[in-house]
Amino acid sequence: MRSKSLFASFRYALAGVLYCLATQRNMRIHFIAGAVVLLLAWRLQFSGTEMILLLLTVVAVLVAEMFNTAVEKVVDLASPHRHPLAKMAKDVAAGAVLVTALASVAVGFILFYPRLFR
């Protein structure tokens, strides 16, 4: 499908984000957790560099969750019946979200620990 305008492209992209937020429980959890982390960091007066690092990790988790959703939908379309390869594709995509989320937690721990536990 080819977009007729830049505005249409943004509209399609926004529809994808809203779809994920509306239908994917983990996307909502990650979105709320990320917002809380960013608000707390702002409240604790993190530096600009620290805020950018936190923002990038939060966005990375959200993007991973969106790719996971896209993979799941494509696999469901291509393989409506259970198949070991379909399961593996979904598991790998979910694993990517897990790795990204764990890395994000590690970054958060490194940045928050000195401010919250000293």
Buried (B, 14 or more C-beta within 10 A) or exposed (E): EEEEEEEEEEEEEEEEEEBBBEEBEBBBEBBEBBEEBBEBBEEEEBEEEBBEBBBEBBEBBBEBBBBBBEBBEEBEEEBEEEEEEBEEBBEEBBEBBEEBBEBBBEBBEEBBEEEEEE
